[in-house]
């Protein structure tokens, strides 16, 4: 039988330490203002909160802050939250568990023409610096054993991979079978080296037509561009173009791989802090569509630059 008095006595000692290490996720405004586990709003997470949740689940009490009690963001206060609170007090996990819902304005950074063992990591370093994800639209013939570590890093960092054709040939004049082979071979390479299946396709040079929409069973992504394929375009000019074209739901199109000089990584030092200061959260393409409630529909012949 559960001995509440004994449990509370044992947990009280560790709760004073554990309460001081509560971890909040940086990606949601909600997480910045809620101290998860502090169900009685006294500023600490301790054995009193544990007892309060137990009483609530037994139908013998109420909870002052139900949001704080929902430690895993499933919109319910249940036995899972009770168990999470116990683990937190024992020092085995941090709270909250999982990712809080994203609110406010969202945008998706995307990068074309990789992967490359030298240039792609420069972009990844900036994403890591600001703790934001992106979607990398990859050229199939560049996906191989030599670039495998870069691909692994992309996935492990929380970013995702999209399809940018096999060889970056203009596809609007290709036959149905040639288009399908280019895209399918690229998808197969992505699956082999990343363990993920791409959901999005970006046409080389953004040129579409012919049999492309019939042959390609992926959602087409366009994007706000910044001429970062032109070597003379400075980091500031690239940043200015992206920021000027950004609005809620925007897909931002840049390149991780282009001939040097290629100051797109430096442009990210301007773009990311500026847009964050304006209230934007950076997400992957998949999350952008999910947050906006737009169902992926590869057969709708749309090219998305903004997700409404």
Backbone bond lengths (Angstrom), bond angles and torsions (degrees), N, CA, C in turn:
res aa  C-N    CA-C-N  psi(-1)  N-CA   C-N-CA  omega(-1)  CA-C   N-CA-C  phi
1 X - - - 1.465 - - 1.528 109.61 -
2 X 1.307 115.90 141.59 1.464 120.48 -179.23 1.522 110.10 -70.09
3 X 1.332 116.93 123.58 1.460 123.02 179.34 1.523 108.27 -100.87
4 X 1.335 117.35 96.95 1.459 121.39 -174.44 1.520 111.62 -62.93
5 X 1.340 117.17 -42.42 1.464 119.76 -177.68 1.517 111.31 -62.33
6 X 1.323 116.19 -42.98 1.459 119.96 179.60 1.522 111.18 -66.58
7 X 1.337 115.43 -40.36 1.463 119.41 -179.21 1.520 111.19 -65.67
8 X 1.335 115.56 -42.11 1.457 118.88 -178.99 1.517 111.41 -66.05
9 X 1.310 116.99 -37.34 1.457 120.46 179.30 1.520 110.64 -63.45
10 X 1.341 115.65 -41.65 1.456 119.04 -179.55 1.513 112.60 -71.75
11 X 1.332 115.33 -34.20 1.460 118.92 -176.61 1.518 112.98 -80.02
12 X 1.325 117.35 -22.91 1.452 120.17 -175.65 1.520 111.78 -60.63
13 X 1.329 116.55 -39.79 1.463 119.88 -177.87 1.516 111.71 -64.45
14 X 1.340 116.30 -43.78 1.462 118.44 -177.91 1.514 111.76 -78.23
15 X 1.334 117.42 -23.23 1.464 118.89 -176.27 1.512 111.99 -66.32
16 X 1.342 117.20 -33.52 1.453 119.98 -178.84 1.515 111.45 -65.12
17 X 1.343 115.71 -32.70 1.461 120.09 177.04 1.514 110.40 -80.64
18 X 1.319 115.92 -46.67 1.464 120.35 -175.25 1.510 112.09 -63.57
19 X 1.328 116.75 -34.34 1.457 119.23 -176.53 1.514 112.34 -63.13
20 X 1.329 116.79 -25.33 1.459 120.10 -177.06 1.511 113.13 -81.23
21 X 1.345 118.12 -6.63 1.456 120.23 -176.77 1.517 111.86 -115.46
22 X 1.325 116.86 22.59 1.453 120.58 178.63 1.515 110.08 -58.20
23 X 1.326 117.49 128.78 1.453 122.67 -176.36 1.513 109.85 -107.40
24 X 1.322 116.83 131.07 1.451 122.19 177.66 1.517 109.43 -108.96
25 X 1.320 116.62 142.64 1.455 120.36 176.33 1.515 109.88 -74.35
26 X 1.365 117.94 140.31 1.455 120.15 -176.73 1.516 114.29 -84.47
27 X 1.338 118.76 -2.87 1.453 118.87 -169.24 1.517 114.26 -95.38
28 X 1.309 118.98 -1.79 1.454 119.60 -177.32 1.509 111.28 -132.93
29 X 1.321 116.35 136.24 1.449 120.03 176.21 1.525 110.68 -62.10
30 X 1.339 116.05 -33.71 1.455 119.28 179.74 1.517 111.12 -60.84
31 X 1.335 116.42 -40.47 1.454 120.33 -177.82 1.515 112.07 -68.89
32 X 1.335 117.93 -23.00 1.449 120.91 -179.76 1.527 111.79 -73.51
33 X 1.325 118.24 -21.23 1.454 121.06 -173.68 1.522 113.09 -114.29
34 X 1.310 118.58 -5.32 1.457 122.48 -178.80 1.521 109.50 -112.47
35 X 1.313 116.77 129.53 1.458 121.27 174.21 1.522 106.77 -98.26
36 X 1.315 115.56 98.10 1.455 120.54 -172.79 1.524 111.04 -66.48
37 X 1.330 114.98 131.24 1.455 121.93 -176.28 1.513 113.09 101.18
38 X 1.335 116.90 -22.63 1.467 121.04 179.34 1.526 108.54 -84.85
39 X 1.312 116.06 76.46 1.465 120.74 -170.89 1.525 113.04 -77.49
40 X 1.335 116.82 -15.06 1.469 118.94 179.79 1.526 112.60 -108.28
41 X 1.338 116.19 8.77 1.472 121.87 172.95 1.525 114.10 59.02
42 X 1.337 117.09 36.46 1.464 118.10 177.91 1.527 112.25 -100.76
43 X 1.345 116.65 6.33 1.456 120.48 174.86 1.507 115.65 92.51
44 X 1.329 118.33 -7.20 1.460 121.52 178.79 1.522 109.48 -134.23
45 X 1.319 115.31 157.00 1.463 120.88 174.49 1.517 106.97 -107.71
46 X 1.314 116.64 114.46 1.456 119.66 -173.01 1.521 110.84 -146.92
47 X 1.321 115.43 -168.34 1.461 121.05 -176.17 1.521 112.55 -65.02
48 X 1.322 117.37 -23.17 1.466 119.91 177.37 1.533 109.85 -66.98
49 X 1.327 116.30 -41.30 1.465 119.85 176.51 1.528 110.61 -63.41
50 X 1.324 115.74 -39.94 1.462 121.08 178.76 1.527 110.66 -59.90
51 X 1.332 115.59 -46.53 1.463 120.36 -179.98 1.527 111.37 -66.89
52 X 1.329 116.02 -35.29 1.468 120.32 -179.84 1.526 111.11 -65.05
53 X 1.333 116.54 -43.93 1.461 120.00 179.11 1.522 110.59 -65.08
54 X 1.329 117.11 -40.99 1.466 120.23 178.32 1.527 110.82 -60.70
55 X 1.320 115.79 -45.00 1.462 120.14 179.54 1.526 111.00 -62.23
56 X 1.329 116.09 -40.06 1.467 121.25 179.12 1.527 110.98 -63.00
57 X 1.319 116.42 -44.24 1.462 120.21 -178.41 1.525 112.00 -68.49
58 X 1.328 116.71 -26.04 1.462 121.02 177.03 1.527 111.86 -85.12
59 X 1.333 116.00 -0.90 1.455 120.34 179.06 1.508 114.01 77.03
60 X 1.342 116.37 22.38 1.461 120.23 -175.41 1.523 113.46 -112.50
61 X 1.330 117.07 3.83 1.451 118.58 -178.29 1.514 111.34 -162.32
62 X 1.312 115.31 179.76 1.464 121.68 179.64 1.524 109.48 -121.12
63 X 1.331 115.35 166.13 1.460 122.00 178.31 1.520 108.29 -119.62
64 X 1.321 116.03 128.48 1.463 120.43 -177.68 1.527 111.77 -69.59
65 X 1.335 117.11 -35.63 1.463 120.88 -176.00 1.529 109.37 -128.06
66 X 1.323 115.99 90.57 1.465 120.61 -178.35 1.526 111.83 -67.45
67 X 1.330 116.78 -30.33 1.466 119.71 177.95 1.520 110.68 -62.58
68 X 1.326 116.52 -43.94 1.461 120.82 179.32 1.516 111.82 -67.14
69 X 1.330 116.56 -26.83 1.466 120.46 -179.40 1.518 112.41 -78.10
70 X 1.334 116.98 -21.99 1.473 120.97 179.82 1.524 108.26 -83.57
71 X 1.314 116.43 81.26 1.467 121.78 -170.19 1.520 114.22 -75.40
72 X 1.333 117.77 -12.71 1.470 119.80 -178.12 1.524 112.98 -121.90
73 X 1.329 117.21 13.12 1.470 123.19 171.82 1.527 113.78 61.09
74 X 1.333 117.34 33.23 1.465 118.78 177.75 1.524 111.99 -99.97
75 X 1.343 115.84 12.46 1.466 123.13 176.31 1.526 112.29 63.70
76 X 1.330 115.67 30.53 1.460 120.93 176.36 1.523 108.53 -149.99
77 X 1.323 116.06 148.29 1.459 121.28 172.32 1.515 106.44 -107.62
78 X 1.323 115.86 112.25 1.454 119.71 -171.42 1.523 110.80 -145.07
79 X 1.335 115.28 -165.92 1.461 120.62 -176.85 1.524 112.53 -62.35
80 X 1.334 116.74 -27.93 1.467 119.59 178.48 1.524 110.20 -65.97
81 X 1.320 116.70 -42.53 1.463 120.26 177.96 1.532 110.87 -65.50
82 X 1.327 116.61 -38.42 1.466 121.19 177.48 1.527 110.05 -61.23
83 X 1.344 115.72 -43.56 1.462 120.16 179.13 1.523 111.06 -67.11
84 X 1.340 116.86 -39.06 1.467 120.15 178.36 1.521 111.19 -62.59
85 X 1.320 116.25 -40.89 1.460 120.59 179.64 1.528 110.70 -64.15
86 X 1.318 116.29 -40.75 1.465 120.36 177.77 1.529 110.63 -62.44
87 X 1.338 116.59 -45.06 1.468 120.41 179.81 1.524 111.15 -62.95
88 X 1.329 115.92 -38.05 1.460 119.51 178.14 1.525 111.11 -63.02
89 X 1.323 116.45 -45.01 1.459 120.43 -179.12 1.530 111.78 -66.39
90 X 1.318 115.97 -27.05 1.463 120.27 176.16 1.526 112.23 -83.77
91 X 1.337 116.18 -5.29 1.455 120.59 176.57 1.508 115.42 81.77
92 X 1.342 117.99 18.04 1.468 119.91 -176.91 1.524 113.76 -97.68
93 X 1.336 118.42 -15.17 1.461 121.44 176.35 1.519 109.03 -141.45
94 X 1.325 115.80 168.69 1.456 121.98 170.45 1.526 108.54 -110.26
95 X 1.299 115.85 162.30 1.457 121.57 178.09 1.525 109.99 -118.23
96 X 1.321 118.65 146.10 1.459 126.84 0.61 1.520 112.17 -77.64
97 X 1.333 115.79 170.54 1.454 122.22 176.81 1.525 107.69 -100.57
98 X 1.330 116.70 120.51 1.458 119.65 -178.47 1.516 111.58 96.21
99 X 1.308 115.58 -167.36 1.460 122.67 -175.51 1.519 110.38 -108.20
100 X 1.325 117.52 125.73 1.463 119.27 179.10 1.518 111.53 -67.78
101 X 1.313 117.46 155.75 1.462 119.65 179.05 1.521 110.95 -63.08
102 X 1.309 115.86 140.73 1.461 121.33 -179.72 1.522 109.05 -87.15
103 X 1.307 115.72 131.57 1.457 120.83 177.91 1.522 109.07 -121.26
104 X 1.314 116.90 161.06 1.453 120.40 177.79 1.516 112.51 88.28
105 X 1.319 115.72 -159.66 1.462 122.21 -174.30 1.530 110.99 -80.71
106 X 1.331 116.15 139.63 1.461 120.98 -178.49 1.524 110.63 -130.39
107 X 1.335 115.31 146.54 1.462 122.35 176.04 1.524 108.30 -140.59
108 X 1.327 115.64 159.27 1.465 120.82 179.48 1.522 109.95 -122.90
109 X 1.319 116.08 119.76 1.460 121.51 171.58 1.522 108.91 -79.14
110 X 1.332 116.90 134.44 1.462 120.87 175.11 1.525 109.02 -132.57
111 X 1.325 115.14 148.24 1.465 120.80 -177.40 1.525 109.77 -132.44
112 X 1.335 115.77 131.73 1.461 122.24 -175.29 1.525 112.72 -105.09
113 X 1.341 113.37 159.34 1.469 125.32 162.93 1.522 115.61 82.70
114 X 1.315 118.80 5.56 1.456 120.43 174.50 1.519 110.54 -91.37
115 X 1.341 115.09 -169.01 1.464 126.21 5.06 1.526 112.64 -89.47
116 X 1.330 114.49 160.78 1.459 121.67 177.16 1.525 107.58 -140.74
117 X 1.322 116.30 138.50 1.466 119.80 -173.27 1.525 112.50 -70.18
118 X 1.319 117.77 -20.77 1.465 120.92 -179.41 1.520 112.55 -102.95
119 X 1.323 117.25 -46.74 1.463 120.85 -172.09 1.528 113.59 -81.83
120 X 1.321 117.73 -41.32 1.469 119.36 -178.93 1.529 112.30 -60.20
121 X 1.343 119.65 -41.32 1.474 118.59 177.52 1.522 114.20 -60.36
122 X 1.333 117.94 -26.42 1.466 119.36 177.97 1.530 110.66 -65.27
123 X 1.332 115.99 -37.81 1.462 119.99 175.66 1.523 110.12 -71.02
124 X 1.316 116.80 -42.65 1.466 120.35 179.58 1.524 111.61 -60.62
125 X 1.318 116.74 -35.96 1.469 119.99 177.97 1.530 110.85 -60.58
126 X 1.326 116.32 -40.66 1.471 119.84 178.94 1.528 110.96 -68.73
127 X 1.325 116.83 -40.79 1.464 119.65 178.25 1.521 110.70 -62.55
128 X 1.332 116.19 -40.87 1.463 119.96 177.37 1.525 110.98 -64.63
129 X 1.313 115.99 -39.10 1.467 120.94 -179.25 1.525 111.18 -57.93
130 X 1.328 115.96 -41.76 1.465 120.45 -176.74 1.530 112.90 -100.94
131 X 1.322 116.04 0.43 1.468 122.41 177.15 1.526 111.28 57.39
132 X 1.333 115.43 50.47 1.460 120.41 177.29 1.528 109.14 -125.20
133 X 1.334 117.53 148.42 1.462 121.48 177.31 1.522 111.07 -92.80
134 X 1.319 115.73 172.07 1.462 121.31 176.43 1.518 108.31 -153.65
135 X 1.319 115.61 176.63 1.462 121.64 175.03 1.522 107.99 -121.43
136 X 1.328 116.22 125.60 1.460 122.14 -177.11 1.527 109.20 -103.25
137 X 1.337 115.92 115.72 1.459 122.21 -179.71 1.528 107.91 -90.17
138 X 1.325 116.29 108.89 1.462 120.92 -166.51 1.524 114.00 -102.17
139 X 1.338 113.64 148.11 1.458 122.97 172.76 1.525 108.08 -86.03
140 X 1.331 116.61 125.51 1.454 120.50 -172.69 1.515 114.92 -57.84
141 X 1.327 117.78 -41.23 1.457 119.79 -175.70 1.532 112.81 -71.73
142 X 1.330 117.01 -10.18 1.462 120.47 176.43 1.526 112.42 -91.91
143 X 1.315 116.17 -4.48 1.466 120.85 -178.76 1.524 108.04 -92.58
144 X 1.322 116.38 109.18 1.461 120.59 -175.15 1.524 109.90 -158.52
145 X 1.308 116.11 -172.39 1.465 120.04 -177.43 1.527 112.32 -60.87
146 X 1.328 117.42 -34.87 1.464 119.65 -176.62 1.526 112.06 -70.64
147 X 1.330 116.78 -32.45 1.471 119.61 -179.79 1.529 112.55 -95.90
148 X 1.314 116.91 1.17 1.465 120.70 -178.46 1.532 113.23 -55.71
149 X 1.354 119.61 -42.02 1.472 118.33 178.82 1.530 113.11 -62.50
150 X 1.330 116.92 -34.50 1.463 120.24 177.90 1.525 109.89 -66.31
151 X 1.322 115.90 -43.16 1.463 120.78 179.21 1.523 110.50 -62.17
152 X 1.315 116.20 -42.73 1.462 120.45 178.45 1.522 110.87 -61.39
153 X 1.319 116.45 -40.72 1.466 119.95 179.24 1.526 111.00 -64.85
154 X 1.323 117.10 -39.94 1.465 120.65 178.84 1.526 110.50 -58.28
155 X 1.317 116.28 -49.00 1.462 120.37 -177.48 1.523 111.19 -67.55
156 X 1.328 117.09 -43.30 1.465 120.07 -177.23 1.523 112.14 -67.72
157 X 1.332 117.22 -21.83 1.464 120.52 179.93 1.525 112.83 -83.45
158 X 1.334 116.98 -5.61 1.458 120.11 179.99 1.510 114.16 97.17
159 X 1.331 117.04 3.50 1.461 120.62 175.78 1.523 109.49 -87.84
160 X 1.330 116.59 174.44 1.456 120.09 -179.73 1.520 110.41 -132.23
161 X 1.333 115.45 173.81 1.461 121.60 -174.72 1.522 109.89 -124.45
162 X 1.342 115.19 136.70 1.453 121.72 175.30 1.519 110.74 -119.62
163 X 1.320 115.84 175.49 1.468 123.70 -173.69 1.530 110.00 -102.14
164 X 1.342 115.72 128.51 1.471 120.95 -179.12 1.531 110.86 -125.93
165 X 1.325 116.74 26.53 1.468 125.72 179.24 1.524 110.99 82.84
166 X 1.321 115.47 169.95 1.461 120.32 -176.02 1.524 112.89 -79.25
167 X 1.330 117.40 -45.42 1.467 119.52 -171.85 1.523 113.39 -130.76
168 X 1.313 117.55 13.30 1.457 122.77 179.65 1.534 112.56 60.30
169 X 1.314 116.41 32.89 1.463 120.46 173.61 1.524 109.25 -84.31
170 X 1.336 116.68 145.74 1.455 120.02 174.95 1.522 108.65 -61.17
171 X 1.323 116.55 128.22 1.458 120.44 -169.50 1.521 114.17 -104.58
172 X 1.321 117.77 -11.80 1.461 119.44 -173.38 1.523 112.57 -63.58
173 X 1.334 117.41 -24.72 1.459 120.33 179.33 1.512 114.07 -100.87
174 X 1.329 117.04 3.07 1.460 120.99 -179.41 1.522 111.46 -77.26
175 X 1.311 115.49 159.61 1.457 120.50 173.74 1.526 109.94 -73.13
176 X 1.310 115.02 162.23 1.468 120.84 178.32 1.523 110.57 -54.81
177 X 1.324 117.05 -47.02 1.466 121.00 -176.02 1.525 111.64 -67.26
178 X 1.333 117.46 -36.80 1.463 120.39 179.66 1.528 111.03 -68.70
179 X 1.326 116.15 -40.29 1.464 120.10 177.37 1.520 110.12 -62.46
180 X 1.307 115.40 -47.82 1.466 120.33 -177.17 1.525 111.23 -61.91
181 X 1.326 116.74 -40.82 1.464 119.85 -179.95 1.528 110.76 -65.09
182 X 1.324 117.26 -43.28 1.460 121.14 179.82 1.525 111.26 -58.50
183 X 1.317 115.63 -46.32 1.464 120.23 -177.21 1.525 111.01 -74.01
184 X 1.318 116.98 -43.82 1.465 120.23 -178.30 1.526 111.69 -65.18
185 X 1.327 117.24 -39.37 1.467 120.10 178.25 1.529 110.88 -65.02
186 X 1.327 116.08 -37.35 1.462 119.85 178.03 1.524 110.84 -67.72
187 X 1.316 116.30 -43.55 1.464 119.89 177.07 1.522 110.86 -59.48
188 X 1.324 117.06 -42.63 1.467 120.59 179.44 1.523 111.27 -61.29
189 X 1.328 116.85 -39.98 1.467 120.43 178.79 1.527 110.97 -66.64
190 X 1.333 116.27 -40.45 1.467 120.11 178.41 1.524 110.34 -62.44
191 X 1.318 116.53 -44.94 1.465 120.76 179.32 1.525 110.19 -61.79
192 X 1.319 116.86 -43.61 1.466 121.29 -177.52 1.520 111.97 -61.68
193 X 1.323 117.05 -44.13 1.462 119.80 -172.05 1.528 114.40 -96.43
194 X 1.322 117.62 -17.53 1.467 118.76 -179.14 1.519 113.36 -114.15
195 X 1.334 116.23 -20.14 1.454 119.28 -175.70 1.512 113.11 75.49
196 X 1.331 117.01 10.15 1.462 121.62 179.04 1.524 109.66 -123.03
197 X 1.322 115.84 154.95 1.464 121.63 179.01 1.521 109.28 -107.17
198 X 1.325 118.28 123.83 1.470 119.92 -177.88 1.524 111.95 -66.30
199 X 1.328 114.72 146.41 1.459 121.65 177.86 1.525 112.10 -108.51
200 X 1.343 116.06 -13.95 1.461 120.01 -171.62 1.526 111.16 -126.59
201 X 1.327 114.20 149.98 1.461 121.98 176.66 1.521 108.63 -128.31
202 X 1.321 115.25 137.99 1.467 120.03 171.08 1.519 108.20 -121.44
203 X 1.314 115.91 125.81 1.458 120.87 -178.00 1.521 110.84 -70.87
204 X 1.328 117.86 139.20 1.468 120.20 173.21 1.525 110.40 -54.96
205 X 1.317 115.82 132.42 1.473 122.23 -178.21 1.527 112.69 60.00
206 X 1.326 117.04 14.26 1.469 122.90 -178.25 1.528 112.10 59.28
207 X 1.328 116.55 21.27 1.470 121.33 -177.82 1.523 109.89 -91.34
208 X 1.323 116.42 122.22 1.461 120.88 179.55 1.524 109.91 -125.69
209 X 1.319 115.00 160.05 1.455 120.02 179.09 1.510 110.29 152.07
210 X 1.311 116.03 -174.45 1.452 120.69 179.12 1.515 111.69 59.99
211 X 1.327 115.39 -130.64 1.466 121.28 -176.02 1.520 113.10 -95.56
212 X 1.317 118.09 12.36 1.463 120.07 -170.59 1.525 113.10 -60.55
213 X 1.324 117.33 -46.62 1.462 118.89 -176.91 1.529 111.74 -68.93
214 X 1.312 117.11 -27.85 1.461 120.34 177.09 1.529 111.38 -76.58
215 X 1.324 116.58 -35.62 1.463 120.43 -172.78 1.522 113.44 -86.89
216 X 1.327 117.18 -22.96 1.469 120.88 -172.45 1.521 109.88 -106.00
217 X 1.304 115.82 116.48 1.461 122.17 -176.77 1.531 110.66 -96.64
218 X 1.325 115.92 50.85 1.460 122.35 178.94 1.523 108.58 -138.73
219 X 1.327 116.67 158.42 1.462 120.76 176.67 1.524 109.55 -76.92
220 X 1.331 116.64 131.92 1.462 122.05 -177.00 1.533 110.47 -83.76
221 X 1.324 115.66 128.24 1.465 121.46 178.09 1.519 109.91 -113.00
222 X 1.323 115.88 125.80 1.453 121.30 169.97 1.512 108.24 -95.77
223 X 1.333 117.35 -135.26 1.449 118.26 175.86 1.512 113.76 158.83
224 X 1.326 115.05 160.63 1.461 123.30 172.87 1.525 107.04 -77.16
225 X 1.320 117.44 121.34 1.464 121.04 -174.15 1.530 111.45 -102.51
226 X 1.343 114.78 170.47 1.469 119.20 -177.19 1.523 112.57 -145.91
227 X 1.336 117.11 18.93 1.470 121.24 179.44 1.526 112.69 56.60
228 X 1.323 116.84 34.02 1.466 117.44 -179.02 1.523 112.35 -82.26
229 X 1.335 116.71 7.51 1.460 120.90 169.42 1.535 110.84 -90.16
230 X 1.337 116.18 -4.53 1.467 121.86 176.77 1.525 107.97 -97.72
231 X 1.315 116.87 118.56 1.462 120.66 -172.17 1.523 113.47 -61.95
232 X 1.320 117.32 -28.42 1.465 119.80 -176.54 1.525 113.01 -79.71
233 X 1.334 117.73 -9.24 1.462 120.47 180.00 1.524 109.53 -73.89
234 X 1.315 116.91 123.86 1.460 121.00 -175.87 1.528 111.31 -78.32
235 X 1.317 115.17 167.60 1.462 120.20 176.70 1.521 110.72 -59.63
236 X 1.325 117.25 -41.86 1.460 120.75 -179.35 1.522 110.94 -65.59
237 X 1.323 117.50 -41.53 1.463 120.64 178.85 1.528 111.04 -64.23
238 X 1.302 116.29 -39.97 1.467 120.20 177.97 1.529 110.32 -64.19
239 X 1.313 115.08 -44.44 1.461 119.43 179.98 1.525 111.13 -64.25
240 X 1.320 117.00 -43.54 1.469 120.68 -179.12 1.528 111.17 -59.81
241 X 1.338 116.49 -41.42 1.464 120.26 -178.49 1.528 111.21 -66.45
242 X 1.323 116.67 -42.11 1.463 120.38 179.51 1.524 110.71 -65.81
243 X 1.314 116.82 -47.34 1.466 120.89 -177.79 1.527 110.69 -63.06
244 X 1.333 116.52 -40.26 1.466 120.33 -179.62 1.524 111.99 -64.41
245 X 1.329 117.12 -32.18 1.460 120.58 -177.56 1.510 114.65 -92.47
246 X 1.325 116.64 0.69 1.464 120.33 -175.67 1.521 111.56 -84.19
247 X 1.318 114.41 133.60 1.459 122.14 166.48 1.519 107.00 -146.69
248 X 1.304 116.54 172.16 1.458 120.30 -177.76 1.527 110.30 -54.47
249 X 1.335 116.28 129.00 1.456 121.33 179.39 1.513 114.79 88.87
250 X 1.338 117.65 8.19 1.463 120.86 -175.86 1.526 112.03 -74.97
251 X 1.329 114.39 144.69 1.458 122.69 168.97 1.521 106.43 -102.57
252 X 1.315 116.89 119.91 1.461 122.12 -175.64 1.527 108.80 -100.13
253 X 1.327 116.49 121.79 1.463 122.10 -172.82 1.523 110.38 -105.77
254 X 1.337 114.88 114.56 1.457 121.12 176.40 1.528 107.98 -134.01
255 X 1.319 116.41 -177.05 1.460 120.84 -177.27 1.528 110.00 -128.22
256 X 1.323 115.93 130.01 1.460 118.33 171.86 1.522 110.74 -83.44
257 X 1.338 116.85 -22.37 1.465 120.95 -176.87 1.526 110.13 -126.36
258 X 1.323 115.70 119.74 1.464 124.42 173.56 1.530 107.03 -157.45
259 X 1.336 118.03 163.01 1.469 119.60 177.25 1.528 111.42 -60.22
260 X 1.311 115.79 147.67 1.465 121.17 177.91 1.525 110.72 -77.12
261 X 1.337 118.38 150.14 1.469 126.33 -1.14 1.525 111.57 -73.91
262 X 1.321 114.80 143.83 1.463 120.20 -175.94 1.531 108.86 -139.15
263 X 1.343 116.90 83.89 1.465 120.41 -173.04 1.532 115.44 -83.56
264 X 1.326 117.91 26.29 1.465 119.09 176.89 1.530 112.40 -60.95
265 X 1.341 120.47 -40.69 1.469 118.09 175.92 1.526 112.48 -56.99
266 X 1.329 117.09 -39.52 1.463 120.36 178.09 1.531 111.10 -67.76
267 X 1.327 116.38 -33.39 1.466 119.62 177.23 1.523 111.16 -63.25
268 X 1.326 116.51 -31.83 1.466 119.65 179.43 1.523 111.60 -64.69
269 X 1.332 117.03 -27.77 1.466 120.25 176.11 1.527 111.68 -66.38
270 X 1.312 116.42 -18.82 1.467 121.03 176.21 1.529 110.29 -95.66
271 X 1.326 115.66 -46.03 1.465 121.60 -172.84 1.522 112.34 -65.19
272 X 1.320 116.74 -52.04 1.465 119.62 -171.80 1.528 112.11 -64.01
273 X 1.341 119.61 -52.12 1.475 117.94 178.72 1.528 113.23 -61.45
274 X 1.341 116.74 -37.45 1.466 119.55 -178.46 1.524 110.97 -64.33
275 X 1.322 116.80 -47.96 1.460 119.29 -178.79 1.528 111.42 -69.46
276 X 1.310 117.25 -34.95 1.467 119.04 175.59 1.526 110.49 -63.30
277 X 1.325 117.06 -38.14 1.466 120.26 178.83 1.523 111.60 -66.93
278 X 1.336 116.18 -21.77 1.464 121.46 177.77 1.530 111.98 -90.88
279 X 1.326 116.65 4.91 1.456 120.48 175.10 1.511 115.71 94.41
280 X 1.329 117.83 13.07 1.462 120.77 179.97 1.528 111.28 -88.45
281 X 1.331 115.17 144.14 1.456 122.57 170.90 1.518 108.10 -112.26
282 X 1.327 116.68 135.12 1.458 121.79 179.70 1.525 109.70 -90.68
283 X 1.335 115.57 132.65 1.462 121.43 -178.87 1.529 109.13 -137.74
284 X 1.318 116.39 168.72 1.462 120.24 173.43 1.527 109.65 -74.67
285 X 1.325 115.83 166.99 1.464 119.21 176.36 1.525 111.30 -59.35
286 X 1.325 116.46 -43.58 1.470 119.38 -179.78 1.517 111.14 -58.78
287 X 1.332 116.37 -44.51 1.462 119.62 -179.50 1.525 111.54 -69.85
288 X 1.324 117.33 -32.75 1.462 120.09 178.08 1.527 110.66 -60.47
289 X 1.319 116.66 -47.46 1.463 120.13 179.03 1.527 110.89 -65.27
290 X 1.329 116.05 -39.88 1.462 120.06 -179.53 1.519 111.14 -64.40
291 X 1.331 116.78 -46.18 1.464 121.02 -179.36 1.521 111.06 -62.93
292 X 1.322 116.38 -38.28 1.463 120.87 -179.25 1.526 112.61 -80.02
293 X 1.327 116.68 -7.04 1.453 119.60 178.63 1.511 113.86 72.25
294 X 1.335 116.51 25.91 1.465 121.37 179.98 1.526 108.84 -100.62
295 X 1.308 116.17 119.52 1.458 121.27 -179.49 1.524 110.36 -74.25
296 X 1.324 116.08 133.23 1.458 119.79 177.01 1.521 108.96 -65.52
297 X 1.327 116.16 126.68 1.463 120.77 -176.58 1.519 109.29 -137.16
298 X 1.335 117.38 90.94 1.460 120.96 -176.18 1.523 114.51 -63.78
299 X 1.313 117.68 -12.15 1.465 119.92 -176.37 1.524 113.22 -104.17
300 X 1.342 117.72 10.09 1.466 118.24 -174.60 1.529 113.71 -90.56
301 X 1.334 117.98 -0.85 1.471 123.05 176.76 1.525 113.02 58.99
302 X 1.324 116.71 28.68 1.458 120.96 177.08 1.525 110.13 -100.70
303 X 1.321 115.10 149.42 1.458 121.72 171.93 1.524 106.33 -119.41
304 X 1.313 116.71 115.50 1.460 120.94 -173.13 1.530 111.45 -91.65
305 X 1.323 115.79 122.47 1.460 121.84 167.05 1.522 109.38 -106.68
306 X 1.319 115.46 -33.44 1.462 122.62 172.86 1.527 107.46 -127.34
307 X 1.328 116.34 135.97 1.460 120.94 177.18 1.518 107.02 -100.04
308 X 1.312 117.86 113.49 1.476 120.54 -172.54 1.527 112.73 -70.62
